[in-house]
Amino acid sequence: MLAPGTIIVSRYRVLSQIGRGGMGEVYLVEHVHTGDRAALKVLHGAASQDPESIERFKREARAPARIQSENVVRVLDADTAPELNGASFLVMELLHGNDLQKIVTQNGPLPPQEVARVLGQVARALDKAHGLGIIHRDLKPENLFLHQREDGTSVVKILDFGISKTMDDALVTGVAQLTRTGAVMGTPLYMAMEQALGRRELVGPGTDIWALGLIAIFLLTGEPYWQGKTVPDILGKVLSHAMYPPSSRWPLPPGLDTWILHSCARTPDLRFRTAGEQVAALTEILRTASISAVAHAPTMVPSSHQPYVTPAPYVTPAPYVTPAPYVTPAPYAVPQGVGGSTNEPLMHTQPPAASGGMSTFAKVAIVLVSLAVVGGGLLVAAVAIIIPRLSESSSTSFAPPKDTTTPPPAVATSTAPPTGSIEPLRIGTSTTATATAPHPTATAIATATATHSGTGQSREQCKSTCKIACVDANDMQDCLVKCLRHCITN
């Protein structure tokens, strides 16, 4: 372990250790001249003296430089250092984030759209590497680092090309020892059939395509495709067990069953031709499954640009209450004296008759008609008196005598109009009020005089006539005296 402050080859100052694994240790270092920070990886222990390990370490430095891809970690420097007792080291760009193994272990499976995005970047780098004749041979979630950029976006970086194979092995020093027949290189969980069998001549782009298929299952489910507690157990399943459909174990789209069988076909030539083609097929399966899931969901999936809001709990509505039965209203009673439906208000040219029935004039008229019938000769005189009076009554407004008593308060009465009519509000006097009969006038007395004039009637007949004429007078006695005086005199 290097102590903080150690200077490596006069260029890099060690700040702290940030990782350890496999045959190397990783330190955070700072360039003493520029101040740039980077990650320095050093071979340690026996690996630093092993020619095969040294060759693999050099290959890890050379492969990224040849690929020149944004999705491959960039190597800035590589050398040996006296401060490290001659051990090899390489300096890489400093990454911020975590590898996919840690991300899934801590947070669970990735969303399908994120899986498609991440593997699309990996496939782009792999196709470029395969085009240069470079096979990674150790693809696994630990070697895929999700780097967080300064602007908040992320990008995948492929790490550790240490055991990568170059198709033109004759140009690589020590290749006979590195890729000797029967050597098993790689991680068992993501190892292709030809790697497990040690068939070096069969290792090619299909080897990385096999691993990429099993990585996709891990990212979608959070669990590795193969199950086993030991390396021999896992290798035994890779070699002897047929590939099973993922949908039989996880709730995945059925289209992934065919896709994984194509990705991990036993014969490399039957797999997808390129990683780009492989991930394009996966993306389409996930997209179609996502559309189908949304179409059958009870509610629409929220937009990825908006936070999901948990809906309020369902509240059971109050029980339904049956309303009271409808009661048909009583039929409308047409007021007495009102005819059929009309849109005109009812108009009265004179006030209603006083309580007690007919007016004084009407009663006198009836008495005179009776006398005419009895007397025979009185008929002509009665008709001559009644007709002018009726004409006068119809054309002259009734003017009751001025009453000094306080009139009863007006009572507003409203009667519901018959259907289809518009009735005005009627203002009348209290039903208990009685009209004051008029005082005897010269007209009433003159009527009695004219009735008996020239007939030679007796005093008794005058009395009878005057009693009838003065029946409604306030001072009946005074009325009778004046009536008789005129009747007898005439």
C-alpha positions as CSV (number, residue, x, y, z in Angstrom):
1,M,0.0,0.0,0.0
2,L,1.3,3.4,-1.0
3,A,1.4,6.1,1.7
4,P,-0.3,9.5,0.9
5,G,2.2,12.0,-0.5
6,T,4.2,9.4,-2.3
7,I,5.5,10.7,-5.7
8,I,5.4,8.2,-8.6
9,V,7.9,8.8,-11.4
10,S,8.1,12.4,-10.4
11,R,4.7,13.1,-11.8
12,Y,1.9,11.7,-9.6
13,R,1.4,12.4,-6.0
14,V,-0.6,9.8,-4.1
15,L,-3.6,11.2,-2.2
16,S,-5.5,8.1,-1.0
17,Q,-6.4,4.6,-1.9
18,I,-9.8,4.3,-3.6
19,G,-10.0,0.6,-4.6
20,R,-8.5,-2.8,-4.4
21,G,-9.2,-6.0,-6.3
22,G,-7.8,-8.7,-8.5
23,M,-4.2,-8.2,-9.1
24,G,-4.1,-4.4,-8.6
25,E,-4.7,-1.5,-6.2
26,V,-6.2,1.8,-7.3
27,Y,-5.2,5.2,-5.8
28,L,-6.4,8.7,-6.2
29,V,-3.5,10.8,-7.5
30,E,-2.8,14.3,-8.5
31,H,-0.4,15.5,-11.2
32,V,2.3,17.5,-9.5
33,H,2.6,20.0,-12.4
34,T,-1.0,20.5,-13.6
35,G,-3.0,19.6,-10.5
36,D,-5.3,17.2,-12.6
37,R,-6.6,14.3,-10.6
38,A,-6.7,10.8,-11.9
39,A,-6.9,7.1,-10.9
40,L,-3.6,5.2,-10.7
41,K,-3.7,1.4,-10.9
42,V,-0.6,-0.6,-9.7
43,L,0.2,-4.3,-9.9
44,H,0.9,-5.6,-6.5
45,G,2.3,-8.7,-4.8
46,A,3.2,-11.8,-6.9
47,A,1.3,-10.4,-10.0
48,S,3.9,-7.6,-10.3
49,Q,6.6,-10.4,-11.0
50,D,4.4,-12.7,-13.2
51,P,5.1,-12.2,-16.9
52,E,1.6,-13.2,-17.9
53,S,0.0,-10.7,-15.4
54,I,2.4,-8.0,-16.7
55,E,1.4,-8.7,-20.3
56,R,-2.3,-8.6,-19.4
57,F,-1.7,-5.3,-17.6
58,K,-0.1,-3.8,-20.7
59,R,-3.0,-5.1,-22.8
60,E,-5.4,-3.3,-20.5
61,A,-3.5,0.0,-21.3
62,R,-3.2,-0.5,-25.0
63,A,-6.8,-1.7,-25.9
64,P,-8.6,1.5,-24.8
65,A,-6.1,3.6,-26.7
66,R,-6.8,1.7,-29.9
67,I,-10.6,1.8,-29.5
68,Q,-10.8,5.5,-28.8
69,S,-14.4,5.4,-27.6
70,E,-16.3,7.6,-25.2
71,N,-17.7,4.4,-23.7
72,V,-14.3,3.0,-22.9
73,V,-12.3,4.3,-19.9
74,R,-9.5,6.5,-21.1
75,V,-5.9,5.5,-20.2
76,L,-3.6,8.6,-19.7
77,D,-0.3,7.0,-18.9
78,A,1.4,3.6,-18.4
79,D,4.9,2.7,-17.2
80,T,7.0,1.1,-14.5
81,A,8.2,3.0,-11.4
82,P,11.3,2.6,-9.2
83,E,9.1,3.8,-6.3
84,L,7.0,0.7,-6.9
85,N,10.1,-1.6,-7.0
86,G,9.8,-1.7,-10.8
87,A,6.1,-2.7,-10.8
88,S,3.9,-1.6,-13.7
89,F,1.2,1.0,-13.3
90,L,-1.3,2.8,-15.5
91,V,-3.1,6.1,-15.0
92,M,-6.8,6.4,-16.0
93,E,-9.3,9.2,-16.1
94,L,-11.1,9.7,-12.8
95,L,-14.6,8.4,-12.8
96,H,-17.5,9.5,-10.6
97,G,-20.3,7.1,-9.9
98,N,-20.5,3.3,-9.4
99,D,-20.4,0.1,-11.4
100,L,-23.6,-1.6,-12.4
101,Q,-23.1,-4.5,-10.0
102,K,-23.2,-2.1,-7.0
103,I,-26.0,0.0,-8.4
104,V,-28.3,-3.0,-8.9
105,T,-27.3,-4.6,-5.6
106,Q,-28.1,-1.4,-3.7
107,N,-31.1,-0.1,-5.6
108,G,-32.7,-3.1,-7.4
109,P,-33.3,-3.7,-11.1
110,L,-33.0,-0.8,-13.6
111,P,-36.1,0.4,-15.5
112,P,-36.4,-1.2,-18.9
113,Q,-35.7,2.1,-20.7
114,E,-32.5,2.6,-18.7
115,V,-31.4,-0.9,-19.5
116,A,-31.8,-0.3,-23.2
117,R,-29.9,3.1,-22.9
118,V,-27.0,1.6,-21.0
119,L,-26.6,-1.5,-23.1
120,G,-26.9,0.6,-26.3
121,Q,-23.8,2.5,-25.2
122,V,-22.0,-0.7,-24.4
123,A,-22.9,-2.2,-27.8
124,R,-21.6,0.8,-29.6
125,A,-18.2,0.5,-27.9
126,L,-18.1,-3.3,-28.5
127,D,-18.9,-3.0,-32.2
128,K,-16.0,-0.6,-32.5
129,A,-13.7,-2.9,-30.5
130,H,-14.8,-6.0,-32.5
131,G,-14.1,-4.1,-35.7
132,L,-10.5,-3.6,-34.5
133,G,-10.2,-7.3,-33.7
134,I,-10.4,-6.8,-29.9
135,I,-12.6,-9.1,-27.8
136,H,-13.1,-8.1,-24.2
137,R,-13.8,-11.7,-22.9
138,D,-14.6,-10.5,-19.4
139,L,-17.8,-8.5,-19.7
140,K,-19.8,-8.4,-16.4
141,P,-21.7,-5.7,-14.4
142,E,-18.6,-4.9,-12.3
143,N,-16.7,-3.9,-15.5
144,L,-19.5,-1.5,-16.6
145,F,-19.1,1.8,-14.8
146,L,-21.9,4.4,-14.9
147,H,-20.0,7.7,-14.8
148,Q,-21.7,10.9,-13.8
149,R,-20.7,13.9,-15.9
150,E,-20.5,17.4,-14.5
151,D,-23.7,18.4,-16.2
152,G,-25.7,15.7,-14.4
153,T,-25.9,13.3,-17.3
154,S,-24.4,9.8,-17.2
155,V,-22.3,7.6,-19.6
156,V,-21.2,4.0,-19.4
157,K,-17.5,3.2,-19.4
158,I,-16.2,-0.3,-20.1
159,L,-13.4,-1.2,-17.8
160,D,-10.7,-3.9,-17.6
161,F,-9.5,-5.0,-21.0
162,G,-6.8,-7.0,-19.2
163,I,-7.8,-10.4,-20.5
164,S,-9.0,-9.1,-23.9
165,K,-8.0,-11.1,-26.9
166,T,-6.6,-9.6,-30.1
167,M,-7.6,-11.6,-33.2
168,D,-4.1,-11.1,-34.6
169,D,-2.4,-12.9,-31.8
170,A,0.8,-13.2,-33.7
171,L,1.4,-9.4,-33.1
172,V,1.1,-9.7,-29.4
173,T,4.1,-10.7,-27.3
174,G,3.6,-13.7,-25.1
175,V,0.3,-14.6,-26.7
176,A,1.1,-18.3,-26.7
177,Q,1.2,-18.3,-22.9
178,L,-1.8,-15.9,-22.5
179,T,-4.2,-17.7,-24.8
180,R,-3.0,-21.3,-24.6
181,T,-5.5,-24.0,-25.4
182,G,-7.5,-25.1,-22.4
183,A,-7.1,-21.9,-20.4
184,V,-10.4,-20.7,-18.8
185,M,-10.4,-16.9,-18.7
186,G,-13.4,-14.8,-17.5
187,T,-16.2,-14.8,-14.9
188,P,-18.3,-18.0,-14.8
189,L,-21.7,-16.3,-14.4
190,Y,-21.2,-14.5,-17.8
191,M,-18.8,-16.9,-19.5
192,A,-19.7,-18.2,-22.9
193,M,-19.7,-21.9,-23.8
194,E,-16.5,-21.8,-25.8
195,Q,-14.7,-20.0,-22.9
196,A,-15.9,-22.7,-20.4
197,L,-14.6,-25.4,-22.8
198,G,-11.3,-23.6,-23.2
199,R,-11.8,-23.5,-27.0
200,R,-9.6,-20.5,-27.9
201,E,-10.2,-20.8,-31.6
202,L,-13.9,-20.2,-31.1
203,V,-13.5,-17.0,-29.0
204,G,-14.8,-14.0,-31.0
205,P,-17.4,-11.3,-31.0
206,G,-20.1,-13.9,-30.2
207,T,-18.3,-14.4,-26.8
208,D,-19.0,-10.8,-25.8
209,I,-22.6,-11.1,-27.2
210,W,-23.3,-14.1,-25.0
211,A,-22.1,-12.1,-21.9
212,L,-24.1,-9.1,-22.9
213,G,-27.3,-11.2,-23.1
214,L,-26.9,-12.5,-19.5
215,I,-26.0,-8.9,-18.3
216,A,-29.3,-7.7,-19.6
217,I,-31.2,-10.3,-17.6
218,F,-29.3,-9.3,-14.4
219,L,-30.1,-5.6,-15.0
220,L,-33.8,-6.3,-15.6
221,T,-34.3,-8.7,-12.7
222,G,-31.5,-7.9,-10.1
223,E,-30.5,-11.6,-10.2
224,P,-28.0,-13.6,-12.3
225,Y,-29.3,-16.0,-14.9
226,W,-27.2,-18.9,-13.6
227,Q,-27.5,-20.0,-10.0
228,G,-24.6,-21.7,-8.2
229,K,-22.5,-21.5,-5.0
230,T,-19.1,-22.5,-6.5
231,V,-17.3,-22.0,-9.8
232,P,-17.4,-25.7,-10.7
233,D,-21.2,-25.7,-10.0
234,I,-21.8,-22.7,-12.3
235,L,-19.5,-24.0,-15.0
236,G,-21.2,-27.4,-14.9
237,K,-24.6,-25.7,-15.6
238,V,-23.1,-23.6,-18.4
239,L,-21.8,-26.7,-20.1
240,S,-24.6,-29.2,-19.5
241,H,-27.8,-27.3,-18.9
242,A,-30.0,-26.0,-21.7
243,M,-30.9,-22.3,-21.7
244,Y,-34.3,-21.8,-20.0
245,P,-36.8,-19.1,-20.9
246,P,-36.5,-16.1,-18.5
247,S,-40.2,-15.6,-18.4
248,S,-40.6,-18.9,-16.6
249,R,-38.7,-17.5,-13.6
250,W,-39.3,-13.7,-13.8
251,P,-42.2,-11.5,-14.9
252,L,-40.5,-10.6,-18.2
253,P,-41.9,-10.1,-21.7
254,P,-42.2,-13.5,-23.5
255,G,-40.2,-11.9,-26.4
256,L,-37.1,-12.1,-24.1
257,D,-37.3,-15.9,-24.2
258,T,-36.5,-16.0,-28.0
259,W,-34.0,-13.1,-27.6
260,I,-31.9,-14.9,-24.9
261,L,-31.8,-18.1,-26.8
262,H,-30.5,-16.2,-29.8
263,S,-28.0,-14.3,-27.7
264,C,-26.7,-17.4,-26.0
265,A,-26.9,-20.0,-28.7
266,R,-24.5,-23.0,-28.2
267,T,-22.9,-22.3,-31.5
268,P,-21.3,-18.8,-31.7
269,D,-22.2,-18.5,-35.4
270,L,-25.9,-18.8,-34.5
271,R,-25.8,-15.7,-32.2
272,F,-26.5,-12.1,-33.2
273,R,-23.9,-10.9,-35.7
274,T,-23.2,-7.7,-33.8
275,A,-23.8,-6.2,-30.3
276,G,-25.7,-3.3,-32.0
277,E,-28.1,-5.7,-33.7
278,Q,-28.6,-7.6,-30.4
279,V,-29.4,-4.5,-28.3
280,A,-31.6,-3.1,-31.1
281,A,-33.8,-6.2,-30.9
282,L,-33.8,-6.0,-27.0
283,T,-34.9,-2.3,-27.2
284,E,-37.8,-3.2,-29.5
285,I,-39.0,-6.0,-27.2
286,L,-38.9,-3.7,-24.1
287,R,-40.6,-0.9,-26.0
288,T,-43.5,-3.1,-27.3
289,A,-43.9,-4.6,-23.8
290,S,-44.0,-1.2,-22.2
291,I,-46.7,0.0,-24.7
292,S,-48.8,-3.1,-24.0
293,A,-48.5,-2.7,-20.2
294,V,-49.7,0.9,-20.4
295,A,-52.6,0.0,-22.7
296,H,-53.8,-2.6,-20.2
297,A,-53.1,-0.7,-17.0
298,P,-56.1,0.8,-15.0
299,T,-54.4,4.2,-15.1
300,M,-51.9,5.7,-17.4
301,V,-48.3,5.5,-16.5
302,P,-47.0,9.0,-15.6
303,S,-44.6,10.8,-17.9
304,S,-40.9,10.1,-17.1
305,H,-40.5,13.9,-16.9
306,Q,-42.9,14.3,-14.0
307,P,-42.7,12.9,-10.5
308,Y,-45.2,10.1,-9.7
309,V,-47.8,11.2,-7.2
310,T,-49.4,8.4,-5.2
311,P,-53.2,8.7,-5.6
312,A,-55.4,9.4,-2.6
313,P,-56.9,6.3,-1.0
314,Y,-60.3,5.3,-2.3
315,V,-63.2,6.5,-0.1
316,T,-66.4,4.4,-0.1
317,P,-69.3,6.7,-0.9
318,A,-72.2,7.0,1.5
319,P,-75.1,4.5,1.0
320,Y,-77.8,5.6,-1.4
321,V,-80.9,6.9,0.3
322,T,-84.2,6.4,-1.6
323,P,-86.0,9.7,-1.9
324,A,-89.6,10.1,-0.5
325,P,-92.3,9.2,-2.9
326,Y,-93.7,12.0,-5.0
327,V,-97.0,13.3,-3.7
328,T,-99.3,14.7,-6.4
329,P,-100.6,18.1,-5.3
330,A,-104.4,18.7,-4.8
331,P,-106.1,20.0,-7.9
332,Y,-106.3,23.7,-8.2
333,A,-109.7,25.1,-7.3
334,V,-110.9,27.8,-9.7
335,P,-112.1,30.8,-7.7
336,Q,-115.8,31.4,-7.8
337,G,-116.8,33.8,-10.5
338,V,-113.5,33.3,-12.5
339,G,-113.9,31.9,-16.0
340,G,-111.5,30.0,-18.2
341,S,-107.8,30.6,-18.5
342,T,-106.7,34.0,-19.6
343,N,-103.5,36.1,-19.8
344,E,-105.3,39.3,-18.9
345,P,-105.6,40.5,-15.3
346,L,-109.1,40.6,-13.9
347,M,-110.3,44.3,-13.6
348,H,-113.0,45.5,-11.4
349,T,-114.7,48.8,-12.3
350,Q,-116.4,49.1,-8.9
351,P,-115.8,47.8,-5.4
352,P,-117.4,44.6,-4.2
353,A,-120.9,44.9,-2.7
354,A,-121.1,45.5,1.0
355,S,-121.5,42.6,3.4
356,G,-125.1,41.6,3.7
357,G,-126.0,41.0,0.1
358,M,-127.5,43.5,-2.4
359,S,-127.3,47.3,-2.3
360,T,-130.2,49.5,-1.1
361,F,-131.1,50.4,-4.7
362,A,-131.3,46.8,-5.7
363,K,-133.6,46.0,-2.8
364,V,-135.9,49.0,-3.6
365,A,-136.0,47.9,-7.2
366,I,-137.1,44.4,-6.2
367,V,-139.8,45.8,-3.9
368,L,-141.1,48.1,-6.6
369,V,-141.3,45.2,-9.1
370,S,-143.3,43.2,-6.5
371,L,-145.7,46.1,-6.0
372,A,-146.1,46.5,-9.7
373,V,-147.1,42.9,-10.0
374,V,-149.6,43.2,-7.1
375,G,-151.0,46.6,-8.2
376,G,-151.1,46.0,-11.9
377,G,-151.0,49.6,-12.7
378,L,-147.6,50.2,-11.2
379,L,-145.7,48.1,-13.8
380,V,-145.2,50.9,-16.2
381,A,-143.9,53.3,-13.5
382,A,-141.5,50.7,-12.1
383,V,-139.9,50.0,-15.5
384,A,-139.6,53.7,-16.1
385,I,-137.7,54.1,-12.8
386,I,-135.5,50.9,-12.9
387,I,-134.1,51.4,-16.4
388,P,-132.8,54.9,-15.9
389,R,-131.4,53.9,-12.5
390,L,-129.6,50.9,-14.1
391,S,-128.1,53.2,-16.8
392,E,-127.0,55.7,-14.2
393,S,-125.5,52.9,-12.0
394,S,-123.4,51.5,-14.9
395,S,-122.0,54.8,-15.9
396,T,-121.5,56.5,-12.5
397,S,-118.8,55.4,-10.1
398,F,-119.9,54.4,-6.7
399,A,-118.9,57.0,-4.1
400,P,-119.6,55.9,-0.5
401,P,-120.0,58.5,2.2
402,K,-117.0,59.7,4.0
403,D,-116.4,57.6,7.1
404,T,-114.6,59.1,10.0
405,T,-113.8,55.7,11.5
406,T,-110.3,54.2,11.0
407,P,-110.6,51.6,8.2
408,P,-109.4,48.1,8.9
409,P,-105.9,47.3,7.5
410,A,-105.7,46.0,4.0
411,V,-105.1,42.3,3.8
412,A,-103.0,41.0,0.9
413,T,-104.5,37.9,-0.5
414,S,-102.9,35.8,-3.1
415,T,-104.7,33.0,-4.8
416,A,-102.8,30.6,-7.0
417,P,-103.9,31.2,-10.6
418,P,-105.3,28.4,-12.7
419,T,-102.9,26.7,-15.1
420,G,-102.0,29.0,-18.0
421,S,-103.2,32.3,-16.4
422,I,-101.4,35.2,-14.9
423,E,-103.4,36.6,-11.9
424,P,-102.5,40.0,-10.2
425,L,-102.2,40.2,-6.5
426,R,-105.6,41.1,-5.1
427,I,-105.9,43.7,-2.3
428,G,-109.2,43.5,-0.4
429,T,-110.6,44.4,2.9
430,S,-110.9,42.0,5.8
431,T,-113.7,39.5,5.4
432,T,-115.1,40.6,8.8
433,A,-115.5,44.2,7.7
434,T,-119.0,45.4,7.0
435,A,-119.9,48.3,4.7
436,T,-121.8,51.3,6.2
437,A,-125.2,51.7,4.6
438,P,-125.8,55.1,3.1
439,H,-128.0,57.7,5.0
440,P,-131.5,58.2,3.6
441,T,-131.2,60.8,0.8
442,A,-133.6,62.9,-1.2
443,T,-133.2,60.4,-4.0
444,A,-134.5,57.5,-1.9
445,I,-137.4,59.5,-0.6
446,A,-138.2,60.9,-4.0
447,T,-138.2,57.3,-5.3
448,A,-140.9,56.3,-2.9
449,T,-142.9,59.5,-3.6
450,A,-142.7,59.0,-7.4
451,T,-143.8,55.4,-6.9
452,H,-147.1,56.4,-5.2
453,S,-147.8,59.7,-6.7
454,G,-151.2,60.0,-8.3
455,T,-152.1,56.4,-7.3
456,G,-154.4,57.4,-4.4
457,Q,-152.6,55.0,-2.1
458,S,-153.5,54.9,1.5
459,R,-151.3,55.8,4.4
460,E,-150.8,52.1,5.2
461,Q,-149.5,51.5,1.7
462,C,-147.0,54.4,2.2
463,K,-145.8,52.9,5.4
464,S,-145.1,49.6,3.8
465,T,-143.2,51.2,1.0
466,C,-141.1,53.4,3.3
467,K,-140.3,50.5,5.6
468,I,-138.8,48.6,2.7
469,A,-136.9,51.7,1.4
470,C,-135.5,52.6,4.9
471,V,-134.5,49.1,6.0
472,D,-130.7,49.7,5.6
473,A,-130.7,53.3,6.9
474,N,-128.5,54.2,9.9
475,D,-131.4,56.1,11.4
476,M,-134.5,54.2,10.2
477,Q,-136.9,56.2,12.3
478,D,-135.9,59.5,10.7
479,C,-136.0,57.9,7.3
480,L,-139.5,56.6,7.8
481,V,-140.8,60.0,9.1
482,K,-139.4,61.9,6.0
483,C,-140.5,59.1,3.6
484,L,-144.1,59.1,4.9
485,R,-144.3,62.8,5.0
486,H,-143.4,63.0,1.3
487,C,-145.4,60.0,0.4
488,I,-148.7,61.1,2.0
489,T,-148.3,64.7,1.0
490,N,-147.9,63.7,-2.7
